Amino acid sequence: MARFEFANVDASMLGEANADSFFELGMMYSIGRSVPTDFVSAHKWFNIAAMRGNKEAIRLRQEIAAQMSEREIAAAQRAARAWLGAH
């Protein structure tokens, strides 16, 4: 599964983004809006949004997790931890 991040966005700007911004990133990847559908990336961004207080991200993270393997969920969780550690 391909991983795409933000070609037009400076990643350093995301460190200050709010929960809704991360939720929108999760939506982009979960439905393939402007990027290929990628549940691992969607789960990652929903996870970060949920940690920052977005309640809808919790629900959608659970929905897409039901369509993912345990390996994919673990990869998404590692990616979220790595992103948080870097920002």
Backbone hydrogen bonds, N-H to C=O, Kabsch-Sander energy under -0.5 kcal/mol:
donor,donor_aa,acceptor,acceptor_aa,energy
4,F,2,A,-0.5
7,A,5,E,-0.9
11,A,9,V,-0.6
13,M,10,D,-2.1
14,L,10,D,-0.5
14,L,11,A,-1.1
15,G,11,A,-0.5
15,G,12,S,-0.7
16,E,13,M,-1.1
17,A,14,L,-1.3
21,S,18,N,-0.7
22,F,18,N,-1.5
23,F,19,A,-2.3
24,E,20,D,-2.2
25,L,21,S,-1.6
26,G,22,F,-2.2
27,M,23,F,-2.3
28,M,24,E,-2.5
29,Y,25,L,-2.1
30,S,26,G,-2.3
31,I,27,M,-2.0
32,G,28,M,-1.2
33,R,28,M,-1.9
34,S,32,G,-0.8
38,D,29,Y,-2.3
42,A,38,D,-2.5
43,H,39,F,-2.9
44,K,40,V,-2.2
45,W,41,S,-2.5
46,F,42,A,-2.8
47,N,43,H,-2.7
48,I,44,K,-2.1
49,A,45,W,-2.6
50,A,46,F,-2.8
51,M,47,N,-2.3
52,R,48,I,-1.3
53,G,50,A,-1.7
54,N,49,A,-2.5
55,K,53,G,-0.8
58,I,54,N,-0.8
59,R,55,K,-1.3
60,L,56,E,-2.5
61,R,57,A,-2.4
62,Q,58,I,-1.7
63,E,59,R,-2.0
64,I,60,L,-2.5
65,A,61,R,-1.9
66,A,62,Q,-1.3
67,Q,64,I,-1.6
68,M,65,A,-1.4
73,I,69,S,-2.3
74,A,70,E,-2.4
75,A,71,R,-2.1
76,A,72,E,-2.3
77,Q,73,I,-2.5
78,R,74,A,-2.4
79,A,75,A,-2.4
80,A,76,A,-2.3
81,R,77,Q,-2.4
82,A,78,R,-2.8
83,W,79,A,-2.5
84,L,80,A,-2.7
85,G,81,R,-2.5
86,A,82,A,-1.6
87,H,83,W,-1.3
